[in-house]
């Protein structure tokens, strides 16, 4: 596509030192089946490896640009900078360690023509061993997800730029995680909610090391407590959330990670990490979200 043609979609790929995994995602973007003008933006959040060089060495069928977002660390800042630089009225985000399906960009663009926020369908088998994905393949795989009964979607989503600006983009104070759910929950104040698009298939890579799983899950849990403090309006947790918490804590306490099987230890680390993170976040934000 010529740089003189206005794109209908800007694909925003945020990365910081993604050299090890980004090539697969770049190949997927280069092979997109899309017949309308679009562009690709690599938003570099201060990489010190060859991430930018790998991107610049890739041949794309459309305009591809590098956006410098090195002045402040964090995915929220990188996404904000990407949207600010986008030339299209719609954007679709993807990460450097995942892989989008061939029709992902086209499906996202179609859906954004009708809906302001679009959640793609996560697929878990392509990039993960069966023991890694066991019991973890349901999130946003076949439907829109909810948090405390409120619809949310992950940051790898599609958004109309006018809606992004109306809501105020990602909150850059949220450095660890939670900026994606927070954006969607803030959009609800404007009467805007996400929709699920099953044709926009997004191959998601999971962490498999128990220590890494624990750290990620704990951050997720802490962010969920933070989100309840921001968006719960002082309400008590819904009864189904309390039942789910009680069930989780019983499972955690009765299944200590004594197995030598790495996948079982990772499963325990995921569930326990999230709940311990919620407790930590509850104390920090003065809410009850166990």
C-alpha positions as CSV (number, residue, x, y, z in Angstrom):
1,X,0.0,0.0,0.0
2,X,1.3,3.4,-0.8
3,X,2.0,5.8,2.0
4,X,-0.3,8.3,0.3
5,X,-3.4,6.1,0.7
6,X,-5.2,6.6,4.0
7,X,-5.4,3.3,5.9
8,X,-8.6,2.0,7.3
9,X,-6.9,0.0,10.1
10,X,-3.6,0.6,12.0
11,X,-2.2,-2.6,13.6
12,X,-0.2,-1.6,16.7
13,X,2.5,-4.1,17.8
14,X,4.0,-3.0,21.1
15,X,7.4,-4.5,22.1
16,X,10.2,-4.2,24.5
17,X,13.1,-6.5,23.8
18,X,10.9,-8.9,21.9
19,X,13.7,-10.2,19.6
20,X,13.3,-13.8,20.7
21,X,9.7,-14.3,19.7
22,X,8.7,-11.4,17.5
23,X,9.6,-13.0,14.2
24,X,6.7,-15.3,14.2
25,X,4.3,-12.5,14.8
26,X,5.9,-10.4,12.0
27,X,5.6,-13.3,9.6
28,X,1.9,-13.6,10.5
29,X,1.3,-9.9,9.9
30,X,3.1,-10.1,6.6
31,X,0.8,-12.9,5.5
32,X,-2.5,-11.2,6.4
33,X,-5.4,-11.8,4.0
34,X,-6.8,-8.3,3.8
35,X,-8.0,-6.3,0.8
36,X,-8.4,-2.9,2.3
37,X,-5.7,-0.3,3.1
38,X,-3.9,-0.8,6.4
39,X,-0.6,-0.1,8.1
40,X,1.6,-1.7,10.8
41,X,3.2,0.2,13.6
42,X,5.9,-1.3,15.8
43,X,5.8,0.7,19.0
44,X,9.2,0.3,20.6
45,X,9.1,0.7,24.3
46,X,12.9,1.1,24.8
47,X,14.3,-2.1,23.4
48,X,18.0,-2.7,23.9
49,X,18.1,-5.8,21.6
50,X,17.6,-6.1,17.9
51,X,13.8,-5.9,17.9
52,X,13.7,-2.9,15.7
53,X,16.2,-4.4,13.3
54,X,14.2,-7.6,12.9
55,X,11.1,-5.5,12.2
56,X,12.8,-3.3,9.6
57,X,14.2,-6.4,7.9
58,X,10.8,-7.9,7.4
59,X,9.0,-7.4,4.1
60,X,5.3,-6.3,4.6
61,X,2.6,-5.9,1.9
62,X,1.7,-2.5,3.4
63,X,3.3,0.5,5.1
64,X,5.2,-0.3,8.2
65,X,6.6,2.2,10.6
66,X,8.5,2.3,13.9
67,X,7.2,4.5,16.7
68,X,9.6,5.5,19.5
69,X,7.9,5.1,22.9
70,X,11.1,4.8,25.0
71,X,10.5,7.9,27.2
72,X,8.4,5.9,29.7
73,X,8.2,2.2,30.4
74,X,5.0,0.3,30.3
75,X,2.5,-1.3,27.9
76,X,0.0,1.4,28.6
77,X,2.3,4.2,27.5
78,X,3.3,2.2,24.4
79,X,-0.3,1.7,23.4
80,X,-1.1,5.4,23.9
81,X,1.8,6.4,21.7
82,X,0.8,3.9,19.1
83,X,-2.8,5.2,18.9
84,X,-1.5,8.8,18.8
85,X,0.7,7.9,15.8
86,X,-2.0,5.8,14.0
87,X,-3.3,7.2,10.7
88,X,-6.4,5.0,10.6
89,X,-9.7,5.6,12.4
90,X,-9.5,2.0,13.9
91,X,-6.7,0.3,15.6
92,X,-6.0,-3.4,16.5
93,X,-3.4,-4.3,19.1
94,X,-1.2,-7.4,19.1
95,X,1.7,-8.6,21.2
96,X,5.2,-9.6,20.2
97,X,5.1,-13.2,21.7
98,X,1.7,-14.2,20.1
99,X,0.7,-15.0,16.5
100,X,-2.4,-13.6,14.7
101,X,-4.4,-15.8,12.3
102,X,-4.3,-15.0,8.6
103,X,-7.8,-13.4,8.6
104,X,-7.4,-11.6,11.9
105,X,-6.8,-8.1,10.6
106,X,-9.7,-8.4,8.1
107,X,-12.1,-9.7,10.7
108,X,-11.1,-7.0,13.2
109,X,-11.7,-4.3,10.6
110,X,-15.1,-5.7,9.7
111,X,-16.2,-5.9,13.3
112,X,-14.9,-2.4,14.1
113,X,-17.2,-1.1,11.3
114,X,-20.1,-1.9,13.6
115,X,-18.7,-2.1,17.1
116,X,-16.4,0.4,19.0
117,X,-14.4,-2.2,21.0
118,X,-13.8,-5.8,19.7
119,X,-12.4,-8.8,21.5
120,X,-10.7,-11.4,19.3
121,X,-11.0,-15.2,19.9
122,X,-8.0,-16.5,21.8
123,X,-6.7,-19.9,20.6
124,X,-4.3,-21.9,22.8
125,X,-3.2,-25.0,21.0
126,X,-0.9,-23.7,18.3
127,X,1.8,-22.1,20.5
128,X,1.5,-24.2,23.7
129,X,2.2,-27.8,24.6
130,X,-0.9,-29.7,25.7
131,X,0.3,-29.9,29.3
132,X,0.9,-26.2,29.4
133,X,-2.6,-25.3,28.1
134,X,-4.5,-27.9,30.1
135,X,-7.2,-26.2,32.1
136,X,-6.2,-22.8,30.9
137,X,-7.9,-22.6,27.4
138,X,-11.2,-21.0,28.2
139,X,-10.4,-17.3,28.7
140,X,-11.9,-15.3,25.8
141,X,-11.8,-18.5,23.6
142,X,-15.5,-18.6,22.8
143,X,-17.2,-15.7,24.4
144,X,-16.8,-12.3,26.0
145,X,-15.4,-12.5,29.6
146,X,-16.6,-10.7,32.7
147,X,-14.9,-9.4,35.8
148,X,-17.2,-9.0,38.8
149,X,-20.1,-9.4,36.4
150,X,-18.9,-6.6,34.2
151,X,-17.8,-7.3,30.5
152,X,-14.1,-7.0,29.8
153,X,-11.6,-8.0,27.2
154,X,-7.8,-8.3,27.0
155,X,-5.5,-5.6,25.7
156,X,-5.0,-7.5,22.4
157,X,-8.2,-6.0,21.0
158,X,-9.6,-3.6,18.4
159,X,-10.8,-0.1,19.2
160,X,-12.1,2.9,17.3
161,X,-9.7,5.8,17.8
162,X,-12.5,8.3,18.6
163,X,-13.6,5.9,21.4
164,X,-10.0,5.5,22.6
165,X,-9.7,9.3,22.9
166,X,-13.1,9.7,24.5
167,X,-12.3,7.3,27.3
168,X,-8.8,8.7,27.7
169,X,-6.7,5.8,26.5
170,X,-4.8,3.5,28.8
171,X,-4.0,4.7,32.3
172,X,-0.2,5.0,32.3
173,X,0.0,4.7,36.1
174,X,-0.9,1.0,35.7
175,X,2.6,-0.3,35.0
176,X,2.2,-4.0,35.8
177,X,-1.2,-5.1,34.4
178,X,-4.9,-4.2,34.5
179,X,-4.7,-1.3,32.1
180,X,-6.7,-3.2,29.5
181,X,-9.7,-4.1,31.8
182,X,-9.6,-0.6,33.3
183,X,-10.0,0.9,29.8
184,X,-13.0,-1.2,29.0
185,X,-14.6,-0.6,32.4
186,X,-14.1,3.2,32.0
187,X,-15.7,2.9,28.5
188,X,-18.9,1.6,30.3
189,X,-19.4,5.0,31.8
190,X,-20.0,6.2,28.2
191,X,-22.4,3.4,27.5
192,X,-19.8,1.5,25.5
193,X,-19.1,-2.2,25.9
194,X,-16.9,-4.7,24.0
195,X,-18.2,-7.4,21.7
196,X,-16.7,-10.8,20.9
197,X,-15.6,-11.5,17.3
198,X,-15.0,-15.3,16.8
199,X,-13.6,-14.8,13.3
200,X,-10.7,-12.8,14.6
201,X,-8.5,-15.7,15.8
202,X,-5.5,-14.8,17.9
203,X,-3.0,-17.5,18.9
204,X,-2.0,-16.8,22.5
205,X,1.3,-18.0,24.1
206,X,1.1,-19.1,27.7
207,X,3.9,-19.1,30.3
208,X,4.8,-22.6,31.4
209,X,7.4,-22.2,34.1
210,X,5.7,-22.4,37.6
211,X,7.6,-19.4,38.9
212,X,6.7,-17.3,35.9
213,X,3.1,-18.4,36.1
214,X,3.0,-17.5,39.8
215,X,4.4,-14.0,39.2
216,X,2.0,-13.3,36.4
217,X,-1.1,-14.7,38.2
218,X,-0.2,-12.7,41.3
219,X,0.0,-9.5,39.3
220,X,-3.4,-10.3,37.7
221,X,-5.0,-10.9,41.1
222,X,-3.6,-7.7,42.6
223,X,-4.9,-5.8,39.6
224,X,-8.4,-7.3,39.9
225,X,-8.6,-6.0,43.5
226,X,-7.5,-2.6,42.2
227,X,-10.1,-2.7,39.5
228,X,-12.8,-3.5,42.0
229,X,-11.7,-0.6,44.1
230,X,-12.0,1.7,41.1
231,X,-15.2,0.3,39.4
232,X,-17.1,-1.5,42.2
233,X,-18.8,1.7,43.4
234,X,-18.3,0.6,47.0
235,X,-20.5,-2.5,46.5
236,X,-20.0,-5.9,48.1
237,X,-18.7,-8.6,45.8
238,X,-21.5,-10.5,44.0
239,X,-22.5,-13.8,45.7
240,X,-21.2,-15.9,42.8
241,X,-17.8,-14.2,43.1
242,X,-17.6,-15.1,46.8
243,X,-18.6,-18.7,46.1
244,X,-16.0,-18.9,43.4
245,X,-13.4,-17.5,45.8
246,X,-14.3,-20.0,48.5
247,X,-14.1,-22.9,46.1
248,X,-10.7,-21.6,44.8
249,X,-9.2,-21.2,48.3
250,X,-10.4,-24.7,49.3
251,X,-8.8,-26.2,46.2
252,X,-5.5,-24.2,46.8
253,X,-5.2,-25.3,50.5
254,X,-6.0,-29.0,49.8
255,X,-3.7,-29.4,46.8
256,X,-0.3,-28.3,47.8
257,X,2.2,-28.3,44.9
258,X,4.1,-31.4,45.9
259,X,3.8,-33.1,42.5
260,X,6.9,-33.4,40.4
261,X,4.8,-32.8,37.3
262,X,5.5,-29.3,36.1
263,X,2.1,-28.8,34.5
264,X,0.3,-29.6,37.8
265,X,2.6,-27.2,39.7
266,X,1.9,-24.5,37.1
267,X,-1.8,-25.1,37.5
268,X,-1.6,-24.6,41.3
269,X,0.7,-21.6,40.8
270,X,-1.8,-20.0,38.5
271,X,-4.8,-20.4,40.8
272,X,-3.0,-19.7,44.0
273,X,-1.0,-16.8,42.6
274,X,-4.2,-15.0,41.5
275,X,-5.9,-15.5,44.9
276,X,-2.8,-14.4,46.9
277,X,-2.5,-11.4,44.6
278,X,-6.2,-10.6,45.2
279,X,-5.5,-10.6,49.0
280,X,-2.5,-8.4,48.6
281,X,-4.5,-6.0,46.4
282,X,-7.4,-6.0,48.8
283,X,-5.2,-4.8,51.7
284,X,-3.5,-2.2,49.4
285,X,-6.8,-0.8,48.0
286,X,-9.0,-1.3,51.1
287,X,-11.5,-3.6,49.5
288,X,-12.7,-7.1,50.0
289,X,-11.9,-9.1,46.9
290,X,-10.5,-12.5,48.0
